Amino acid sequence: MAVVGPTKMLVKLFSTLAPSGDMGGGQTAEFNVDEAWPTGTGARQGDKPFDDTRTLAASTGEDLDLQALLDGNAAALSLAEVAAIAIKSAEANGGDLHVAPSVGTPWVSLLQAGSVMVLPPGGFAVFGCTSDPAWAVAAGNKSFNVANQDGGASASYQVWLIGKSV
């Protein structure tokens, strides 16, 4: 599947604190990320998008191989780098999802070996890398595991990423 335009990530966190005491006005806090990866394989570019909604049976997990995931045309992504990734646990899930490097060919470019990211129901994580190279993917560094910690029910999640083929 060809990317026809730039891939864009927008993240905006904004809050306003209520005024307190004699000092009057409130305080605002703002965090913005507005990044684009034009189509291509050069610095700060991406040519391989992937998105999917997946479901895991109770107490099971799955390894996501960044070189074998299939795009919308059923072709393997064959990623060499990941520029951005987002994972969201469905709000209806009954338990946490654990995201970690897989055992066989652990992708340790983002998460270190032995680390686990815990996503409670409705929880999400968004990561972006604008450096060149971005997070490397290679034969021995290519898979991460998503595991359903709920022993009694299935769990769903969404995964989205943009990567480079070379």
C-alpha positions in Angstrom: 0.0 0.0 0.0 1.6 3.3 -1.1 1.5 6.3 1.1 0.0 9.1 -0.9 0.8 12.0 1.4 2.8 12.8 4.5 2.0 10.9 7.7 1.2 13.3 10.5 1.2 12.9 14.3 -0.7 15.5 16.3 -0.6 15.4 20.1 -1.9 18.2 22.2 -2.1 18.3 26.0 -3.6 21.4 27.5 -4.8 22.2 31.0 -5.8 25.3 32.9 -5.4 25.5 36.7 -8.1 27.5 38.6 -7.0 30.7 40.2 -6.2 30.4 43.9 -5.5 32.7 46.8 -4.9 36.4 46.4 -2.8 36.2 43.3 -5.7 36.0 40.9 -5.3 34.4 37.5 -5.0 30.7 36.7 -2.1 29.0 35.1 -2.0 27.1 31.8 0.1 24.2 30.8 0.5 23.1 27.2 2.4 20.4 25.4 2.3 20.1 21.6 3.7 17.6 19.1 3.0 18.3 15.5 5.3 16.1 13.4 5.0 15.0 9.8 6.9 12.3 7.9 6.8 12.9 4.2 6.6 9.9 2.0 10.0 8.4 1.3 12.9 6.5 2.9 15.2 9.4 3.7 15.8 11.3 6.9 12.5 12.1 8.7 10.5 10.2 6.1 8.3 7.1 6.1 6.9 4.8 3.4 5.3 2.0 5.4 2.1 2.7 7.4 0.4 0.0 9.4 -2.8 0.1 11.5 -5.0 -2.6 12.9 -7.5 -3.4 15.6 -6.6 -6.8 17.2 -8.2 -9.1 19.7 -6.5 -11.4 22.1 -8.2 -14.3 23.9 -8.2 -14.4 27.7 -4.6 -14.8 29.2 -2.9 -14.9 25.7 -0.5 -12.8 23.9 0.9 -12.3 20.4 4.2 -11.3 18.9 4.1 -8.6 16.3 7.0 -9.0 13.9 7.8 -5.6 12.4 9.2 -7.3 9.3 6.2 -9.6 8.7 3.2 -7.5 9.5 0.9 -7.3 6.5 -0.2 -4.0 5.0 -3.7 -3.3 3.5 -2.6 -5.2 0.3 -1.4 -8.3 2.3 2.2 -7.5 1.6 4.8 -7.8 4.3 6.0 -4.4 5.7 9.6 -5.5 5.8 10.5 -2.5 8.0 14.1 -1.4 8.6 13.1 1.4 10.9 10.1 2.6 12.9 9.5 6.4 13.1 6.3 6.4 15.2 4.1 3.9 17.0 0.9 4.2 19.0 -0.9 1.5 20.9 -4.3 1.9 22.6 -6.1 -0.6 24.9 -9.9 -0.7 24.4 -11.8 0.9 27.2 -14.1 -2.2 27.5 -11.2 -4.5 28.3 -11.4 -6.1 31.7 -7.7 -6.1 32.5 -4.3 -4.6 31.6 -2.4 -5.2 28.4 1.4 -5.8 28.7 3.6 -4.6 25.9 7.2 -5.8 25.9 10.0 -7.0 23.6 9.3 -10.6 22.5 11.4 -13.5 23.6 12.7 -14.8 20.3 13.7 -11.7 18.3 13.0 -8.9 20.8 12.6 -5.4 19.4 14.7 -3.5 21.9 15.1 -0.2 20.0 12.1 1.3 21.9 11.7 -0.9 25.0 14.7 -2.4 26.7 14.9 -6.2 27.2 13.0 -7.2 30.3 10.9 -4.0 30.4 7.1 -4.1 30.3 4.8 -1.2 29.4 1.4 -1.6 31.2 -1.7 -0.3 29.4 -4.8 -0.4 31.6 -8.3 -0.4 29.9 -8.5 2.8 27.8 -4.8 3.4 28.3 -2.6 4.4 25.4 1.0 5.2 24.5 2.3 7.3 21.6 6.0 7.4 20.6 7.7 9.3 17.8 11.3 9.5 16.6 12.4 12.2 14.3 16.1 11.3 14.4 17.9 9.6 11.5 18.0 6.7 11.8 14.8 6.2 13.6 14.3 3.0 15.8 16.1 0.2 14.1 14.4 -3.1 13.0 16.6 -6.0 12.0 16.6 -9.8 11.8 17.3 -10.3 15.6 15.6 -7.0 16.7 12.1 -7.1 15.2 9.3 -8.3 17.4 7.3 -7.1 20.4 4.6 -8.9 22.4 1.2 -7.7 23.5 -0.3 -9.8 26.2 -3.8 -9.8 27.7 -3.6 -10.0 31.5 -7.4 -10.7 31.9 -7.8 -14.4 32.6 -11.6 -14.4 32.0 -12.2 -12.4 28.8 -10.8 -11.3 25.5 -9.1 -7.9 25.1 -8.9 -5.6 22.1 -6.3 -3.0 21.1 -5.4 -0.8 18.3 -1.8 -0.4 16.9 -0.7 2.2 14.4 2.8 2.9 13.1 4.8 4.4 10.3 8.1 3.0 9.3 10.7 2.9 6.6 11.6 0.0 4.3 15.3 0.9 4.0 
